[in-house]
């Protein structure tokens, strides 16, 4: 029972963190910077949620039933370990070490999965070469009339 509850909470924490990272990466941010930015935004939500859940589960320790005390203590410790150690330390560190490969999806799997555009990436047209902003050298040449 403890494993099921903690697994459910862990997935929520993971979604909070990685969704923002994916959004940053989908909008053109480098893999490393996407993890840093996404983590800085999602860490507050995960920390607040973990503190709330740890407090609730620690409250079960005040129960007169020994089974409820044990479950409450186990859940409080498990949520602390999962949220702080795994989700906010190991996962971001691994994603930075893996780099761009963390966002790689095999082509066969990409064809089978539905194309859900949560980040709204398709709403923004991709710039073509004609629309690309001029570099500093191109601007200088244009000003000189060359």
C-alpha positions in Angstrom: 0.0 0.0 0.0 2.8 2.4 0.9 4.5 1.7 -2.5 1.4 2.4 -4.5 0.8 5.7 -2.7 4.4 6.9 -3.0 4.6 5.8 -6.6 1.5 7.9 -7.4 2.9 11.0 -5.6 6.3 10.5 -7.3 4.7 10.6 -10.7 3.0 13.9 -9.8 6.3 15.4 -8.7 8.0 14.1 -11.9 5.3 15.7 -14.0 5.6 19.1 -12.3 9.4 19.1 -12.9 9.8 17.6 -16.3 6.8 19.3 -18.0 8.4 22.7 -17.5 11.8 21.3 -18.6 10.2 19.9 -21.8 8.4 23.2 -22.5 11.7 25.1 -22.3 13.4 22.6 -24.5 10.6 22.6 -27.1 10.9 26.4 -27.3 14.6 26.1 -28.4 16.4 26.3 -25.1 19.5 24.1 -24.9 19.0 20.8 -23.0 21.2 21.9 -20.0 19.5 25.3 -19.7 16.0 23.7 -20.1 16.7 21.5 -17.1 18.0 24.4 -15.0 15.1 26.7 -15.9 12.5 24.0 -15.6 13.9 22.9 -12.3 14.0 26.4 -10.9 10.3 26.9 -11.7 9.1 23.4 -10.7 11.1 22.9 -7.5 8.9 25.3 -5.5 5.8 23.4 -6.4 7.4 20.0 -5.6 8.8 21.3 -2.3 5.4 22.7 -1.2 3.6 19.5 -2.2 6.1 17.4 -0.4 6.0 19.4 2.8 2.2 19.2 2.7 2.1 15.4 2.2 4.9 14.8 4.8 2.9 16.8 7.3 -0.3 14.9 6.6 1.4 11.5 6.8 3.4 12.5 9.9 0.0 13.4 11.5 -0.9 9.7 11.2 1.8 9.0 13.8 -0.5 10.5 16.5 -3.1 7.8 15.9 -3.6 5.2 18.7 -3.5 2.4 16.1 0.0 1.0 15.6 -0.7 0.0 12.0 -1.7 3.6 11.1 1.3 4.9 12.9 3.6 2.6 10.9 1.9 3.5 7.6 2.1 7.3 8.4 5.8 7.1 9.3 6.7 5.0 6.3 4.8 7.4 4.0 6.3 10.5 5.5 9.9 9.1 5.1 9.2 7.7 1.6 7.8 11.0 0.4 10.7 13.0 1.8 13.3 10.6 0.2 11.5 10.5 -3.1 10.8 14.2 -3.5 14.1 15.6 -2.1 16.6 13.0 -3.0 15.3 11.4 -6.1 13.1 14.0 -7.9 15.0 17.1 -7.0 18.6 15.8 -6.9 19.1 12.6 -8.9 16.7 13.2 -11.8 17.9 16.8 -12.7 21.5 15.7 -12.4 21.0 12.7 -14.6 19.2 14.8 -17.2 22.0 17.4 -17.3 24.6 14.6 -17.7 22.6 12.9 -20.5 22.1 16.2 -22.3 20.2 16.2 -25.5 19.8 12.5 -25.5 17.3 12.9 -22.6 14.8 14.3 -25.1 15.5 11.7 -27.8 12.6 9.5 -28.9 13.1 6.5 -31.2 11.5 7.1 -34.6 9.4 3.9 -34.5 7.9 5.0 -31.1 7.4 8.5 -32.4 5.3 7.2 -35.3 3.0 5.2 -32.9 2.5 7.8 -30.2 -0.1 10.5 -30.7 1.2 14.0 -31.5 0.0 16.0 -28.6 1.2 19.6 -28.7 0.9 20.6 -25.1 3.6 23.3 -25.3 1.9 25.0 -28.3 5.0 24.6 -30.4 2.9 24.3 -33.6 1.2 27.7 -32.9 4.5 29.5 -33.6 5.7 29.2 -37.2 9.3 28.1 -37.5 11.5 30.8 -39.1 12.8 30.1 -42.6 16.2 31.3 -43.8 14.5 34.3 -45.4 12.8 35.2 -42.1 15.9 34.5 -39.9 17.2 37.6 -38.2 20.3 39.1 -39.8 23.6 38.5 -38.1 25.8 41.4 -37.1 28.0 41.0 -40.2 25.0 41.0 -42.5 23.6 44.2 -40.8 27.0 45.9 -41.2 27.1 45.0 -44.9 23.6 46.3 -45.4 24.4 49.6 -43.7 27.4 50.1 -46.0 25.3 49.4 -49.1 27.3 46.3 -50.0 
